[in-house]
Amino acid sequence: MKRKSEASVTKSNSKRPKKPEVVQTSENSSNFAESSNSKRPKKPEAVQTSENSSDFAESRMAATSFVCLLRGINVAGSNVLKMPVLAKLFSDEGFLNPKTYIQSGNIVFTRPAVHPIAAEELESHIHECIRDQFGYNVPVWIRTKQQISDLISQNPFIQHEDIESKQLHVTFLSEPYGSVLSEKLDHKFNADTYNDFDATFDIFKSSEDSKHIFLHTPNGYGKTKLNNNVIEKACECSATTRNWNTCLKLFQMITEM
């Protein structure tokens, strides 16, 4: 006997009282939850699931937009990858409406509700696609709209009027770093060690999810002592950094998807 699609089940559930057994019909999440969510605006904290859940849990229920960041392409003539070609790769893989931003490897796209690649497997899948098609072994980061929104709202440095946006950056990590960052990086760079903010030297502030680091680099990122190599060594994971204006632009793009 053929099962009804999730869309059909959701539609029918909205017309009759929900029965306990309906909750067990979805492979990835309860139809009750899906049906309930469709009747009210999604709250920002909806993506922030329990401590034991994936950041991508919500994406199992509906088409979801993501930001993808690449590191190490189009640098000094190495790993050349034109953005229209990158966008086509995403389209060929069944992702919707891919849009790129500048040449450093930033792309916003939508994963359909029904897609063979699970949301939590996107990083490895895109990494393999780029490696297989172009021969580039470049790291890949995937972030949800909620995660980008959190970055915009949590940056502790934007409240200081004497800081210019060009002095701000965000480092994206491949793994949560826990408490190891503060232990391995020189304490003089840690914003938590100061009662009064000093806008004249490099400092960092950890994000709430331990996957991002906010940077203040008054002399420019090219001269900072908090570059990717230093942070990777301290965190023992891969890192890529974007300036604050790029973060704002990517948030605008994913909001408009």
Stockholm file with secondary structure:
# STOCKHOLM 1.0

chainA/1-257         MKRKSEASVTKSNSKRPKKPEVVQTSENSSNFAESSNSKRPKKPEAVQTSENSSDFAESRMAATSFVCLLRGINVAGSNVLKMPVLAKLFSDEGFLNPKTYIQSGNIVFTRPAVHPIAAEELESHIHECIRDQFGYNVPVWIRTKQQISDLISQNPFIQHEDIESKQLHVTFLSEPYGSVLSEKLDHKFNADTYNDFDATFDIFKSSEDSKHIFLHTPNGYGKTKLNNNVIEKACECSATTRNWNTCLKLFQMITEM
#=GR chainA/1-257 SS CCCCCHHHHHHHHTTSCCCGGGGGSCSSSCHHHHHHHTTSCCCGGGGCCCTTSCTTGGGGTSCEEEEEEESSSSBTTBSCCCHHHHHHHHHHTTCEEEEEETTTTEEEEEECSSCSSCGGGHHHHHHHHHHHHHCCCCCEEEEEHHHHHHHHHHCTTTTCTTCCGGGEEEEEESSCCTTHHHHHSCGGGBGGGCSSCCTTSCEEEECTTSSEEEEECTTCGGGCSSCHHHHHHHHTSCEEEEEHHHHHHHHHHHHTC
#=GC SS_cons         CCCCCHHHHHHHHTTSCCCGGGGGSCSSSCHHHHHHHTTSCCCGGGGCCCTTSCTTGGGGTSCEEEEEEESSSSBTTBSCCCHHHHHHHHHHTTCEEEEEETTTTEEEEEECSSCSSCGGGHHHHHHHHHHHHHCCCCCEEEEEHHHHHHHHHHCTTTTCTTCCGGGEEEEEESSCCTTHHHHHSCGGGBGGGCSSCCTTSCEEEECTTSSEEEEECTTCGGGCSSCHHHHHHHHTSCEEEEEHHHHHHHHHHHHTC
//
